[in-house]
């Protein structure tokens, strides 16, 4: 399960608090609403988002993680 968890999470980085609330990460989402703190939150969610989502129990397999996080990334780009 190592490689996918180490990848950069573009959905978490680009969408920040929206991504966090979508994954039921209430504290991260609330912190993402604070103006200067949100920059730090976006960086943390970018670099650690896959691991945080996995540990939160949102996914059952690496393939499911990859597939759903790709959708979040495209949503962030759009």
Buried (B, 14 or more C-beta within 10 A) or exposed (E): EEEBBEBEBBBBBBBBBBBBBBBEBEEBBBBBEEEEEBEEBBEBBBBBBBBBBBEEEBBEEBEEBBEBBEEBBEBBEE
